[in-house]
Structure formats: structure tokens, C-alpha cells
Amino acid sequence: MPRSNGMTRIALASFIGTAIEFYDFYIYGTAAALVLNATFFPDLSPVVGTLAAFSTFAVAFVARPLGSLLFGHFGDRVGRKSMLVASLLTMGLATVAIGLLPGAAEIGVLAPVLLVVFRFLQGLGLGGEWGGAALLATEHAPKGKRGWYAAFPQLGPSVGFFAASGSFLLLSALLDDAAFREWGWRVPFLASAVLVVVGLFVRLRIAETPVFTELVDKQERASMPLVEMFRRAPRRLVLGGGVIVICYVLFYTATTFCLSYGTTVLGYSRNTMLILSIITIWALALGTIVSARAADAYGRKPVLIFGTSFSVLAGLLLFPLLGSGSVVLAGVALALALGAMGLVYGPLGAFLPELFDTRFRYSASSFAYNLGGVAGGALAPTVAAALAADFGPGAVGIYVAAAAVLSLLCVLGLPETRDVELTG
């Protein structure tokens, strides 16, 4: 098969799995902002119930590093492809289970307990997904185009979020509020079953990466990749995780928190906020594509330095624009935040795998990515809600800007990787 056709299939396989898994992950965030408080925490006040729903949202971020270690270990020992299939199944089954889970009115305290368990499994699956998809793209890609091909799994969050928000918007338009809260919110979770079947069909048709195959042929696989990564690359693990912190702070502040804040405090309708989210998510996709291309042309670090610096400005402008009362300016605010995220996120599909040796690359790149996810995303909606309640929305903007400065410092502490060889 010609390389172009092979790379088309690889690009599709790396993209479709991340799109499906992030769709699964994001429908939970949307549901947490809109309905989970009433369904699973009906005895709490609206504010406390929303905080409780966001806390269950954060459980997945605790599971993600564990998933990266679990799937990463076997990804470095058994292969990238098999772990991509396993992570997709883990996420998909947990998502469908949430859609079938009775509320507190039916089964009492068992409902929020099982919600936490299934949310934990979602995080476990996503923890293994990104590293495998990024390695699938980078380890197949020709030199000089790794940034571009690694952009395909990076587009998964944009498309997954678009599908998640679009499904909730469609249901909101078709159902009255009572029907939406009673059963309509479950439909996107149950629809995941169909998407997972499609994703599995695509992924089962791809080949193992040539870089890992070479490692197996040379009999050079690490017996304990987790031990090797902590022994040989602890600094890169921490700094690599730090780079991605701003991506998660921006994303979950601009989507999950702003969806809740815009509807409950600023007075925007649920449909208005969902439409704004659906429109502005394409700023993330555009930023991802542009920055990935630029990372091949100019290097990873210059693009990341620009992206993190721009994120400081986006964070400070987010809430003055959102709170202006203008729907147009609110859209500009969200587009700036998500576009800034894309500028940082695009190069990371290649940059993080390039930081680590093949023997422990799956484990290390996954762990660094999910370490940043925990630091940046686990508590972002909860912290933002608390800051806004105690100090006003301006404090949330300062929080976002501070996260951008942290990521910028981490970028400055890492080497340029555009020209490294990804050999076994």
C-alpha cells in the first residue's frame, strides 16, 4: 500500500478514537453543568448540588494518570494498537452505563456512588487513549511531518466537544425541560455504543507502528517501562505535564464553567450558551491545525511560547467580554480562550512523544499528558466557581492567566524536539 494511503488510514484511526473518547468525556461535563445535580444530588441546594456534580466530574481526572500508567505499561510491552482498542472499550462501556444509571430518586445513595465508579472508569479509559493515539500518528509519520500528522488526534477534543454539545442542543430543542431532565440527557450517553463500534472497526484494521515493531525485533522492550521513565526522565515528565496545564484550565473554564456561570448568573439561556460553545469550538480546531503546521516549519518551542503568552491575554479578557451582556462579545470571549488553547495544544501531539525514549514512550507521554490534565482540568470548574462566588469573575481570569504563565515557564525548561529521531 502506498505511504499516502497508509497515512490516511493512520490519521483516521488516531482521530476517530480520540473524537469518540472525548465525546464520551465531554457529555459528562455538559450533563454535570445542566442536570446531574438534580438527578443524583436532589437533596442539596442548587449551588451545592452543582459543586457536587462538578466534584464527580473531577474524579475522572484522578483516574486518568492511573489509566496512563496501566495502558502505558502494556502499550510499551505489548503494543500501541491493542491498548488503543482496550481504552476505547473501557471508555465506551462506562459511558453507556452512566446513561442507564437510575437516579437518586430510584436507588438512593447508590446512584451517586455508581456515578463516581463509572466516571472513574471513563477517566481510566481516556488516560490510555491520548498517548496511544499520539504515538500511532507520530511513530508512523515521515520525518518533517510529525507535527502535522500528530494534529489529527489533537482534533479529537474539538470534534468530540462539537458532537457532545450539538447532541444536547438538539435534545433541548426537541424536548421540553421536564422531559430533558427526566430522560433526554441520557440519549447522548447511550449513543456512545454506536460510536464505539465504529471506532473499533477502524482501529482493528490498522497495523502496529514501525517504531515499536523495530523495538520488538531487536528485543529491546523495557521490562518495567514505568520504572525506566521515572528513573531516566523525571524532569521531562513534570515539565511536559506543566506545559499542558493551560490547555485544560482554558478548556474547562471556557466550556464547563462558563456554561454553568452563563446560564445561572449572567442570564443567558441554555440554548444560547450551547450554540456559542458549538460555534466557538472551531476556534480550538483552527488553532490546533495552524499551530501544528507552524511547529513543523518553525519548531515546537517557538509556537508553544507564543501560544502560552497569548493565553495570558485570553484569560484576562474572558470574563470582561463574557459579562458585557452582548451575545456577540460573549462569543468572542469563548473563541479567544479556545483559540488560545488550540495554539498550545496543536504541537503537543508531537512534542510530548518526542521528549521520551521508545522503550517507555507510551507510558511517559501518556503520564505527562494526564498529569497536566489533573493539574489543569480536574478542579478548574470547581475552582472557577469558588473564585467567582468569593471574589468575582475577574479572579477567574487571573487564575487562567497564572496557569498560562506556569505553562510558559515549563516550555522554557524543555528542549526543542522537532529534529529528534523516533527510532527503536
N, C-alpha and C positions, 0 to 999 in steps of 0.2 A: 504494500500500500504506500503511495507517495506520502512524504512527510506532511504536506499541507493537509491532506485528508486525515492523517493520523492526528495532527494537532487540532484540527477542527473537532474531532471526537473527544479528545482530551479536554479541550476548552469547555465543551458542552458538559462533560461529566463533572468537571470541577465546579462549574457554575450551577448546574441544576440541583446538586445536592446541597450546596450552601444556601441556595434560594429557598429550598423546601425547609431546611432545618431552621433558618432564620424566620421564615414564615411561621413555623410552629412556635418558635420562641417569642415572636412579637405579638401574636394573637393573645398570648397570655398577658403581656404588658398592656395591651389595649383593653382587654377584659378587666384587668386589675384597676385601670383608671375609671371604668364605666360601671361595672356591675358586680364584681366579685365581693365587694364589701357587703352588699345587701344579701347576696346568696349564701355566703359562708360565714359572715360575721353580723347577723341581723340584730343582735342584742347590743351592739356598740353604736355610739353616736356616729353620724356621717363622717366627721373628721377623723375620729379614732379608727373607725372601720376602714377608711381609705388608707390610713397609715398601716393597719394590719394587712390589708391586701398588698400594699407595696412591700411589706416585710416578707410575705410569701414569695413575691417577685424576686427578692434578693437571695432566697435560698438557692436558686439555680446557680448563682454566681459563686457560692461556696462549693457547689458540686463541680463546677467547670474545671478548676485546677486538678481535682481528683480524676475527672474524666480524661484530662490531658495526660496525666501520668499513667493511667490504666491503658488507654488506647495507644498512647505514645510508646509504651514499653513493647506492646505486641506489634505495633507498626514498625518499630526498629528491629524486632526479632523475626516476625512472620511476614510482614509486607504491608505496603501502603493500601493496596486495593481491598484486602479483606477487612481492614479496620474501617474503611470508608463505608462499606456495606453494614458492618455491625453498628457503627454510630448512627447511621440513618434509621435503622430498625429500632434502636433504643429510643431515639427522639420521637419517632412516629407513633410507636405503641403507647408511650407515656402521654402524648398529646391527645390521642383518641380516648384514652382512659379519663382524662380531665373532662372531655366532652360528655362522657357517660356518667360522671360522678354526681350522685344526688346531693342536694344542698343541705344546710343545717336543719332546715325545717323537717326534712325526711329522716335523716340519720343522726342528727345531733352533732356532738363534738367530733365524731368520727369523720365528718365531712371535711373540716379544715385540716385534720391530721392526714387524711389521704391526699388532700390537695397538696400539702407540703411534700409528701412522698413522691407524687407524680411530677411535681415541679423539680424536685431534686434529680429525678431520672432525666428530665428534659435537659438540665444543666450538664449531667454526666455525658449525654449523647453529644451535645454541642461542644463540650470540651474536647472530644476526639475528632470532631468534624473539620474544624478550620485547618489544623495542621496537616491532616491528610490531603485535603483539597489543595492547599497551597503547594505541598510537595509534589502532588500529582502534576500540577502545572509547571512548576519551576524545574523539576528533575526531568521533564520531557522536553522543555523549551530549548531552542537553539540559543547559543551564547549571543548576547546583544539584544535579545528579545524577551528575556526572562521577566522584566518588569511588565511588559505588555501582556504576556500570557498569564502571568500571576494576577492580572487585573480581573480576570473572569471570575475566580472565586470571590474576589473583593466586591463584585457587583451583586453577590447573593443577598447581602443585607438590604440593598436598595430595592431589589425586585421583591424580596420576601416581605419587606415592610409595605410596599405598594399593594401587594396581594392581601396582606392582613388588614390594612386599613380599608382597602376597597371592599372587602367582604363585609366588614362591619358597617360601612356606609350604605351598601346595598341593602343589608338587612334592616338598618334603621329607616330606610326609605320605604321598604315593603311592609314593615310591621309596625303596629302601634307600640308605645313604650312598654305596656304591660306584657305583651307577647315577646318583645325583645328581651326583657329581663327574665321572663319565665323560662323560655326555651331557645329563643333566637340566637343568643350569644353562643350557644353550643355548636351551631352549624359549622363555623369555621374550624373548630377542633375536630369534628367528625370528618370533614372534607379532607383532612390530612391523610387519611387512609388511602385515598385515590392517588394523591401526590406522591406518597412514599412508594407505591407500586411502580409509578412511572420512573422515579429516581433509581430504584433498584434495577429496573430493566436496563437503563442507560449504563449504570456503573458495573453491572456484571459483564458488560461487553468490552470493557477496556482491558489493556494489558498492564502488568506491573511496570513500574518506572525503570528505565535502563540503568539509572544510578544505583538503585537498590539491587537489581539483578546482578550488576557487576560486583557489588559487595558480597553477595551470596556466593558467586562463582569463585571469588578469592578467599572465601571462608574467613571473612574479616568482621562478621557481625559482632557487636558488643554483647557479652553475656548479661551484663547489667547496665543497660543504657542510662537508667536514671542515676546510678552511682557515677558513671562517667561524666554526665552533664553537670552535676553539682560539683564534681572534683575539678573538671577542666574548664568550665565556663560559667562560674557563678556570677561574675561581674556582668557578663553579657546577658545572662538571664534576667537580672534585676533591671538593668538599664533598658533592655529590649522591652520588658513589660512596662517600664515607665513611659516609653515613647507612645504607647497606645492608650495611656490613661485618658488623654484629652479626647480621643475619639469617642470613648464611652460616656464621658461626662457630657460632651456636646450632644450626643445622640439621645440619651435618655432624659436629659434636661429639655431638649427641644421637642421631644415626642411625648414620652410617657408623662412627665411632669407638666409640660405646657398644655397637654390635652386636658388634664385634670384642673389645672390652675385657670386655663382659659374658660372652661365651662362653669366652674363653681365660683370663681372670684371675679373674673373680668366680664362675665355675662354673655360670652359667645355661645351660640348653640352647639350642641354636639355635632351636628352635621357640618356646620361651618368649620369647626376645628379639624374634623376628619378630612374635609375637602382640602383645607390648607395643607394638611400633612401629606395627602396624596400628591398634590401639585408640587410641593417643595422638596419631596424626597428625591426628585430628579436632579436637584442641585447636588445631592450626595453622589448620584451616579455620574454626573458630568465632572465633578471634582475628582472622582476616583479615576476616570478614564484619562483626563488631562494630566493628572499628576503621575500616573503610571507611565504614560508615554514620555513625559518630561524626565522621569527617573532613568529611563534608558538613554536618553540623549545627554543629560547633564549630570547624572549621578544621583544616588539615593539621598545623601545628606543635604545638598542644597535645596532640594524640593521639600524635604521634611522640615528644614529650618524655616523656609518661607511659610509652609503650612501651619506650623505651630505658632509662629509670630502673628499670622493673620487670625488665628483662633483667639488670641488675646483680644483683638479688636471686636471680633464677632461676639464674644462673651459679654463684653461691656455694652454693646449695642442691643443685645437681645431683648431685655425687658423694657427699656425706654420705648422701643418700637412696638413691642407686643402690647404694652399698656396704653398706647396712644389713642385707642378707640377706633382706629382705622383698620378695616379688614386687610386692605392692601399693604399697609405698613406692617401689620402682623405677619403677613405672608413673606414680606421682605426679611423680617427678623428671623423667621424659621429657615428661609433659603440661605441667608448668610451663615447661620450656625451649621446647617447640614452641608453646605458647600465647603466650609472650612474643615469640617470633619473629613470630607472626601479628599481634600488636598493632602491631609496627613495619611489617610487610610490607604490610598492608592498604591504607594510604593511599598507598603509593609508586607504585601503578599510575597514579594521577592526578598525584601530586606531582612526580615526575621529568619527565614530559612538559610539565607546566605551567611548569617552570623555563626552557624554551627556546623560541626563535622557530620558527615553522612552517618556515622556509626550511632549517633544519638540525635540526629536532626529532627525526627518526628517528635520525640519526647521534648526536646529543648524548645523548638519553635512553638509547639502547642502550649507548653507550660508558660513561656514568656507571654504569649498572646493572652492566655486566660488569667495570668497573674495581673496583667493590665486591666483585664475585664473586671476582675474583682475590685481592684483599687479604684477604677473609674466608674464602673456601672452598677455594682451591687447596691450601693446606698445612694446613688445620685438622686433618684426621685424622692427618697425619704429625707436626705439632707436638704435638698432644694425646698421641699415642703416645710421643713422645720425653720430654715433660714427665712423663707418668705413670711411665715407666720410671726416670727420673733423680731425680724429686722427689716422686713420689706423686700420686694423683688430685686432691688439694687444689690443686696447682699448675695443673691444667687448669681448675678452677673460677675461679681468679684470672685466668687467661688470657681466659676468656669474659667475666668482669666488666670487665676492662680494655678489651676490644673494645666493650662496651656504652657505656662512658664516652666512648670515641673517637667513636662514632656520635652520642651525645648532643651533644657539642661541635660536630659538623658540623651537626646540626639547628639549633642556636642561631645558627649563622653564615649561615643561609639565610632568605629572606623567606617570608611567608605567600603562598600562591598560589590559595586557594580561589576568589577573585573575578576572576582574570585571564581575559581573553578569548582563546580559541584561534582567532583569525581568521587568514586568509591574509595 
